[in-house]
Amino acid sequence: MRIRAVFALLGEIIILLGFAFVLPLIVALNDGTSLKPFLIPLLISVVLGLLLRMLDRNPEVGTKEAFLLVSLSWLAVAIMGALPYIISGKSSLANPVNALFESMSGFTTTGATVLNNFSEPSQAILFWRQLTQWLGGMGIVVLAIAILPRLSVGGAELMSLEAPGPQLQKLTPHIRQTARIFWAIYIGLTLLETGILTLLHYIGLAPKMTAYMALVHAFTTMSTGGFSPLAASAGAFSPATQWVIIVFMILAGANFALFWYLLRGDFRILRNEEFRAYMSVLVALSLLLVPMLNRQYGFSFLPAFRQALFQVTSIVTTTGYATMNFANWVLPAQAVLFFAMFIGGSSGSTAGSIKVVRWIIGIKALKRELIQAFHPSSVKPIKLGGKPVDERSVRGVLAFIILYFVIFIVSSLIVVINGTTNGTTLTLADSMSAVAATLGNIGPGIGAVGPMANYLIFPPSTRILMFFLMWLGRLEIVTAFVLFTRSYWRW
């Protein structure tokens, strides 16, 4: 294990994060609030990063070091990102445990919050909160690979460990160029959404969606993060705004590689099995909710479909926005949303949870087992998009799904027990919903942690557990989990 190389490259990533503090610093200058919450972390990032960088002048990482570097990078940026909240000394975010929770929720694009009063933090702090999600959406390590020359060596291993989904789709022979393509598409879609939302404001269809609001909501739509500087979330805006956000949530939850091919005149997005399944799930679950909303609220079809599609898209893509308090929906409707929390978006997107492609492979593997139960001699390879999936990948997908649910069940029990021990009365449903929302990087859950609530109902020890659940979920469990195995350190 080349520990010095790992920490030297970690130093470069910390320096890169330091430059991100310049943007909220500009906002603070503009609105006349304190600069300390961003100046101090900026200086700490640069100094600490330079000290770590000196540990190894020519760092190289292999597969083993890549696991450690990626895992430490996400912990490091969450810790550094918490400093502005603590230094500001205002709102519930000033508490160190809360600051760490909010920072990890931001960078992992979870969207779970411990902020209980949106009028207390300064505009610059709220801007930093939005920016953390945008930075984490496409991936901190992917950004570092795209910008920092020294990370191009071993970049393929690093990027594959951070990228959502079972495997990385390499768009060019050079991994640095692939990272730049992903970030260019990400920036382009963010600017496009900002422009459309701003246009709606100027033509009178979105009175509250100013250019600033358009930018910060584009940050958290394309990152599938869901933070909003407003307590009412997307419900504060007009139906026209909500339709635009729906479209961009769908785009954010799709495989970004498909957009690259589309720009090159290749329309494989229409034939892509995962994309078609992803769209089918969104439409099917939304249509299932329409009659329930019609009976409960008396909506006509179009408003009911908009509300259903918004909430389903937000949950499936793990964005976490809301236009209604679905914690008040009838139980069957909440059950549909709880089911949606385990689906996830596409591989190669900014979405979290299990991912559609894993469900496709898992269902096909189950179907094959059923066929082979009465045709034991049959040989039936599992295919995805007409191409066979190697058996190692199939086993990896099944292992991931099993591990995901084991962690979910065990963590839910711990949350219930810990809550009871600390005098907090929590139902099993509330605990399961909160664990699913944090492990899946979704944000709002069902019941006590609904879209208009926060996570302050949990004791600090539970919020620390959820801090690590968000970390595990963003790294797709295995990348971080492998560090706790004895064989990794013996390898």
Secondary structure, 3 states (H helix, E strand, C coil): CCHHHHHHHHHHHHHHHHHHCHHHHHHHHHHCCCCHHHHHHHHHHHHHHHHHHCCCCCCCCCHHHHHHHHHHHHHHHHHHHHHHHHHHCCCHHHCHHHHHHHHHHHHCCCCCCCCCCCCCCCHHHHHHHHHHHHHHHHCHHHHHHHHCHHHCCCHHHHHHHHCCCCCCCCCCCCHHHHHHHHHHHHHHHHHHHHHHHHHHHHCCCCCCCCHHHHHHHHHHHHCCCCCCCCCCHHHHCCHHHHHHHHHHHHHHCCCHHHHHHHHCCCCHHHCCHHHHHHHHHHHHHHHHHHHHHHHHHCCCHHHHHHHHHHHHHHHHCCCCCCCCCHHHCCHHHHHHHHHHCCCCCCCCCCCCCCCHHHHHHHHHHHHHHHHHHHCCCCCCCCEECCEECCHHHHHHHHHHHHHHHHHHHHHHHHHHHHHHHCCCCCCHHHHHHHHHHHHCCCCCCCHHHCCCCCHHHCCHHHHHHHHHHHHHHHCCCHHHHHHHCHHHHHC
